[in-house]
Structure formats: structure tokens, C-alpha cells
Amino acid sequence: MTNYSLKLLASSLALAILSACGGGSSDAPAVAATGSNATATTPVVPVVTPSTPEGPLSKYVGTWVHKCEYDSNETLVLTATNNGITLSGNDKEEYFDNIGCTGAVIATSTTAAPQPLQYISTETNRSATLIDRNVADNLKLQATFTGNFDIISTVNATPQYTGSGVTTKLVDGKTEVTITRSHGSSTRTIVPTSIERKIAVTIRNGEMLMCTQLPGAVPSFECDWTYHR
């Protein structure tokens, strides 16, 4: 579903100056010491270390929701690791009894373990097409745009299914999961895998887009998975 730009957080520098006071009564003004016994005062500048730069994936941290598609919606929670150079993702998809994501939730899929996402590079000022998947199996060109795309490496996660509409069986050593709804059923085969794959991610108009890099000498992208906060 390059230019490595790191953002430095601004740090303010406070300058403390110590002044020497002369002798005398408490009512007399302070007089600076003079002569051979005078000691010069030196401004003390505290050492301030700039905040650790945020990694290129920090902007994706948060809870993202993929709007209802046919009869299911998805929630993706991304947490920064290694200060935003990598992410940890937890994915949950809910399946509803009725088309349009109404009625009871009859099945839920979650990832068996947090999914690691590793930053690789950034493609800047690249063209892309945005595909509308609102209607099942009906892909429609929605827009073309230019943007910056972070290339990320991840490993396919194995989903786990639970719920009143879920039945499973073993076929040829593989688990088949069937989700039964009021409007029909669907079956998928679960194949545990640790195959690494690359995806491209960008943020456009406040939405996070999951994209695929298309073949060609000049990188371009097709985006067909949209999340909003």
C-alpha cells in the first residue's frame, strides 16, 4: 500500500554575566575592586547542545485511518524508532456486516507483531498519479501531482483474524480464512512470509499516501492507498 533532509530543532542560548561587588555598608553603592587585587569577571556561557535531529520518517508518526472501502476500514499506528530513521507499525483492519462499513464488526485482522519500516532514500519532485479505490475493484484516476517520496523497506506481516464471521481451515498445509457477511463471503489464503519489499510514502494535503514506484529511467509513482489522521 535523493535528498536526506533532517530538521534541526532551534535551541536558544542564554548568556549569564556575573558581576563583582565591592565592600562597604549595606546602604552604600557597590564599587568595583581596583588595583593589583582586582579580579576580572568573565561571562559564563552555558554549553547548549542542539536537539537531536529528527529522522526523515518522523513526519509519519501517528494514528492513520484508511476510509471505508466496500465493507472494511483500516487503522495504522506508526511509532518512531531510532529517532525517526525507522518506524514501527501496527495495523488493524475491521470488516463490517454491511457494505459501507455499517452494522456489526464481524471480523478483525491485526498484525502478529509490529512491522518494521526502514528509511532508504527520498525521491524529490517526482510525478505521481492518485488512484481512487472507493468502489471495490473499480480503480479510477483521481489526480496527478508532483511530490517528494520517501522510499521505505519493510517486511510483509502475517495477519491474524478473529471475530464471529471468521472461519479457518487448513488446505494443502496453508491456512484459509473465510469471512462471512450478510452480503456474501470472501476467502483468503494466509502464507507466512518474511519477504522484504519496498514502498513509497508521501504526505499530500495532510493525507499519507502509500505508493508504488513505476518502471522507468525517471522514477514516477502510482498511489492507491490513502490515510488521514
N, C-alpha and C positions, 0 to 999 in steps of 0.2 A: 503497500500500500511507500592556478588558484591563488587567492589571497586569504591568508590566515589572519583574520582581523580580531585582535584582542582589545577589549575595552579596559582601560585603567581607571579605577575609581579615584577621584580627586581627593587629596589629603591636604588639610590646612596646617600651616606651620606657625606655632605661637612662639614669640620671642620674649623671654623673661629677662629683665635687667635688674641686677642687684646694685643698690647704692650704699655707700658707706656713710655713717653718721658720726659727727664729732661729739666731744664731751660737753659738759655744761649742765645747767639746771634743766628741769623738765619743761620750764617755760621759755627757755632760750631757743632760738632757731638753730637747726643743725648746721655745723660748719665742717666743710671738707678738711681732712687732715692734710698737712703740708710738711715739707721738709724731707729729711732722709728717712724718717719712719713712715712716710706715707705709703699706702698700699693701693695700687691701681685696681679698680674694679673691672671685671671682664664680663661682658654679656654672656649669659649661659643659653645656648641654643639646644633645645631638646632634640634628640635623634628621632625622626619620624620615618618609619618605613612605609612606602606606598602599599595600599591594599593589594592583595594577590589578584592578578588579572583574572577576569572570568574567561572560561573556555568558550569556544565557538558554539557549543550546543546549549549553553546556559539559557538562551532565549526561548528554548522549547520546554523548559521546566514548567510543570503544572498539570492540571487535570483537563483533558481534552475529550470532547464528545463528538462522535460522528452521528449526524442526524439520521432519523429513521429512514431505513432503506427497505422497502417492501414490508417486512414484518419484524425487523430487528434493528437494534441500535448498539453502538459500541462506546465504551469509556476507556480511555487510555491515560494512565497516570505515569508521567515521566519525572524521574528524580535525578538530580545532578550527582555524578560521581567524578572523582579526580578533578574537582573544581570546574566541571562543565566540559572537560575534554571528552568524557564519556557520559552516557546516561544509563539508567536502569528503568526498564519499562514493565508495567503490569497492565495487562489487557483483560477486559471483561466485556462479553457480548451477551445481550439479553434477547430472547426470542419470545414474541407475543403470540397469543392465540389468534389474533385477527390482523389482517392487512392494515397498515397504517399505524402499527405499534399501539394497538388498543386491546383491551381485555387483559386477561391474566398473563403473567410471565410464566411460560410453561417449560422453558429451558434456559440454562445459563452456561456459558463456556468461559473458563478462565485459564490463564497460562499456568503450567505446573510450577514454574519458577520465574523470577524476574528475568526479563530479556535484556541482555547487554547490547548497547549500541555504541560503536566506536567511531569517532570522527576520522575521516580520511583526508578530505580536501574540500575546497569550495570553488565552484564554477560561477564566475561573475558575468552579469549582463548577458544571460543566455535566454533564448526564446523558448516558449513553452505553450502547450495547449492544455486547457482545462476541460475535462470531460464531465458531463452531468450524468450521475448514475441514480437519479431519483427513482426511476422506474426500473424494476428488475429486468436485467438482460437487454436494456434499451439504452445504449450509450449515445450521447448526444454532445456535439461540440458546443461548449458554453462560451468560451472566450480564448483569446490568445494574449499573451503578455510576455514581458521581459523581466527577469529577476535573477537573484543570486541563490544558488542551490548548494546546500551542504551535502556532500556525499558521505554516507554512513554505512558501515559494515555491521551486520547483525546475523544472528543465527536463528533459524526457524524454531519457534517454540511449539511444544506439543500441547494442544488444548485439552482440557478436561471438561466433560459435560455432565450436568446434574439437572434434575427437575422432573416434574410429573409427566412431561411429554417426551421423555428420553428413554429409549430402549437401546441396548447394545447386544451385539453378538460377535462371535469370532468366526471369520471366514478366511480360509487359507492362511491362518496364522496372523491375520490382521483384524483389528477391531473396527467394526462397522457401527456407526451411531445413527440412529433414526430419530428424527424429531417430528412428532405428530401434532398437528394443529387442527383447528376446526375447518380450515380451508384446504387441508391436504397434508402431506408429509414429504420429508426430504431425507436422503441418506448420504452420509459421507464416510469415507474410509480414513481412519487415523493411522498415519505412518510416522512413528517416532523418527526424527531426523536431527542431525547436527550440521546440516549443510549451511555453509556461510553464503550470504547473499548481500548485494549492495542495493541501497535505495537512495533516493534524493529527496531532501526535505527543504521546504522554504515556508516563509510566512508572507501572506499576501492579504491585505485589507483585514488584518487581525486574525485571519484563519491560517491554520497549519495545513499544508498540502503535502501529501505523500506522492512521489513521482517516480517514473521510470525513465532512465536515460535511453534515448533512441540511438540506433546505429548511425554513424556518420563521422566525417572528419572533424566537423564542428559540433560540439555537444549541444543537443537540444533535448527537451523533456516533454513527457506526457503525464499529466497529473489527474488522477481519477479517484482520489480519496481525500476528503475534506473534513477537518476537525475544527470545532470552535470551543472557546473556553466557557 
